Amino acid sequence: MPQKIKENISKGIKKYNEEHGIFKKEKIQKRRNKKQKYCKVCGNVIKETFNSKQYCSDECRHIFLSQHTGGYRLGSGRGKQGWYHGVHCDSTWELAFLIYHLDHNIDIQRCKEPREYVYNNEKHQYYPDFIVDDKIYEIKGYKSDISESKHIQNPDVIVLYKNEMKPYIDYVKKKYEVREIYELYDRYNPKKDIQNQEYVFVHKNGMNTMIKVDKFQEYLDNGWKRGRINK
């Protein structure tokens, strides 16, 4: 199409839009506003990168669940979940914390005591993770305004972030020689975890080797473990 005809068409569309009060920027903004979703807890816009369609963050998700489920809800976390010796964990960090205390014969239980805090002038409720020797612990992956509000208003709850969790994670990985801590969950199926791979590392007696996936179960039956260890 000749450039002159394109320009005439463009001018005609522009003139029509101006006469009828149609502006491209306004149309785009209306389209964006229509697509935007707002958090059902705090009302903030939900970013496209966040998987949930109802909450803007994990914190808001936990707030809503704690208010509407009447207590700790299994599977309310977003990490690798599973059971270990009859205790449910919502993340591998929780699993590492649990294993460490069980291995050292330290009494540890899921916390079922609700805690209250005020955020954005509204009262909320949440459930910390564990009780160890009458001390309450909350394991967090990152700091946020909500987590800070919880901590300030519940100073007796001990919050463990990445630096505090490192000794527990290192202990479990070193003792059990696993590539990923979630492999220690009850009923973990390592074969299913590697079904889309062609090769996998295994180790035994300090020796690493790479094998084809179809030989994996055979190696497991002979005492080999998934992953590789640093010599």
HUQUIHU-V901011 format. One record per pair of residues at least 4 apart in sequence whose C-alpha atoms are under 8 Angstrom apart, sorted by the first residue. I is the first residue (numbers start at 1). J is the second residue. If there is no record, write none. Layout:
I:J + I:J
//
This chain:
1:5 + 1:6 + 2:6 + 3:7 + 4:8 + 5:9 + 6:10 + 7:11 + 8:12 + 9:13 + 10:14 + 11:15 + 12:16 + 13:17 + 14:18 + 15:19 + 16:20 + 17:21 + 17:22 + 17:23 + 18:22 + 18:23 + 22:26 + 22:27 + 23:27 + 24:28 + 25:29 + 26:30 + 27:31 + 28:32 + 29:33 + 30:34 + 31:35 + 32:36 + 36:45 + 36:46 + 37:45 + 37:46 + 37:53 + 37:54 + 38:43 + 38:44 + 38:45 + 38:46 + 38:54 + 38:55 + 38:56 + 39:43 + 39:44 + 39:45 + 39:46 + 39:54 + 39:55 + 39:56 + 39:60 + 40:54 + 40:55 + 41:55 + 41:60 + 41:61 + 41:63 + 41:64 + 42:60 + 42:120 + 44:56 + 45:56 + 46:50 + 46:53 + 46:54 + 46:55 + 46:56 + 47:56 + 50:56 + 50:57 + 52:56 + 54:61 + 55:60 + 55:61 + 56:60 + 56:61 + 57:61 + 58:62 + 58:78 + 59:63 + 59:146 + 59:147 + 60:64 + 61:65 + 62:66 + 62:76 + 62:77 + 62:126 + 63:67 + 63:124 + 63:125 + 63:126 + 64:68 + 65:69 + 65:73 + 65:76 + 66:70 + 66:71 + 66:72 + 66:73 + 66:125 + 66:126 + 66:127 + 67:71 + 67:124 + 67:125 + 67:126 + 69:73 + 71:112 + 71:114 + 71:127 + 72:76 + 72:112 + 72:127 + 74:88 + 74:90 + 75:81 + 75:89 + 75:90 + 76:90 + 77:81 + 77:90 + 77:91 + 78:90 + 78:91 + 79:90 + 79:91 + 79:92 + 80:90 + 80:91 + 80:92 + 80:182 + 81:88 + 81:89 + 81:90 + 81:91 + 81:92 + 81:182 + 82:88 + 82:89 + 82:90 + 82:182 + 82:185 + 82:186 + 83:87 + 83:88 + 83:89 + 83:185 + 83:186 + 84:88 + 84:89 + 84:95 + 84:184 + 84:185 + 84:186 + 85:186 + 87:110 + 89:94 + 89:95 + 90:94 + 90:95 + 91:95 + 92:96 + 92:181 + 92:182 + 93:97 + 93:139 + 93:165 + 93:169 + 94:98 + 94:129 + 94:139 + 95:99 + 95:181 + 95:182 + 96:100 + 96:168 + 96:169 + 96:172 + 96:181 + 97:101 + 97:165 + 97:168 + 97:169 + 98:102 + 98:108 + 99:103 + 99:172 + 100:104 + 100:168 + 100:171 + 100:172 + 101:105 + 101:106 + 101:107 + 101:108 + 102:106 + 102:107 + 102:108 + 106:132 + 106:133 + 107:132 + 107:133 + 108:130 + 108:131 + 108:132 + 108:133 + 109:130 + 109:131 + 109:132 + 110:129 + 110:130 + 110:131 + 111:127 + 111:128 + 111:129 + 111:130 + 111:131 + 111:136 + 112:127 + 112:128 + 113:127 + 113:128 + 114:125 + 114:126 + 114:127 + 114:128 + 115:125 + 115:126 + 115:127 + 115:128 + 115:154 + 116:123 + 116:124 + 116:125 + 116:126 + 116:150 + 116:153 + 116:154 + 117:123 + 117:124 + 117:125 + 117:149 + 117:150 + 117:153 + 117:154 + 118:122 + 118:123 + 118:124 + 118:149 + 118:150 + 118:153 + 119:123 + 119:124 + 119:146 + 119:149 + 128:136 + 128:137 + 128:138 + 128:139 + 128:157 + 129:136 + 129:137 + 129:138 + 129:139 + 130:136 + 130:137 + 130:138 + 131:135 + 131:136 + 131:137 + 132:136 + 132:137 + 135:156 + 135:157 + 135:158 + 136:156 + 136:157 + 136:158 + 137:157 + 137:158 + 137:159 + 137:160 + 138:157 + 138:158 + 138:159 + 138:160 + 139:159 + 139:160 + 139:161 + 140:159 + 140:160 + 140:161 + 140:162 + 141:161 + 141:162 + 142:161 + 142:162 + 143:147 + 143:148 + 143:161 + 144:148 + 145:149 + 146:150 + 147:151 + 148:152 + 149:153 + 150:154 + 151:155 + 151:157 + 151:159 + 160:164 + 160:165 + 161:165 + 162:166 + 165:169 + 166:170 + 167:171 + 168:172 + 169:173 + 170:174 + 171:175 + 172:176 + 172:177 + 172:181 + 173:177 + 173:178 + 173:179 + 173:180 + 173:181 + 174:178 + 177:229 + 178:183 + 178:184 + 178:225 + 178:226 + 178:227 + 179:183 + 179:226 + 179:227 + 179:228 + 182:188 + 183:188 + 183:189 + 183:190 + 184:188 + 189:193 + 190:194 + 190:226 + 191:195 + 191:216 + 191:217 + 194:200 + 194:213 + 195:213 + 197:213 + 198:212 + 198:213 + 199:210 + 199:211 + 199:212 + 199:213 + 200:210 + 200:211 + 200:212 + 200:213 + 200:216 + 200:226 + 200:227 + 201:208 + 201:209 + 201:210 + 201:211 + 201:226 + 201:227 + 201:228 + 202:208 + 202:209 + 202:210 + 202:211 + 202:224 + 202:225 + 202:226 + 202:227 + 202:228 + 203:207 + 203:208 + 203:209 + 203:224 + 203:225 + 203:226 + 203:227 + 203:228 + 203:229 + 204:208 + 204:223 + 204:224 + 204:225 + 206:229 + 206:231 + 207:229 + 208:228 + 208:229 + 209:228 + 211:215 + 211:216 + 212:216 + 215:219 + 216:220 + 217:221 + 218:222 + 219:223 + 219:224 + 219:225 + 220:224 + 220:225 + 220:226
//
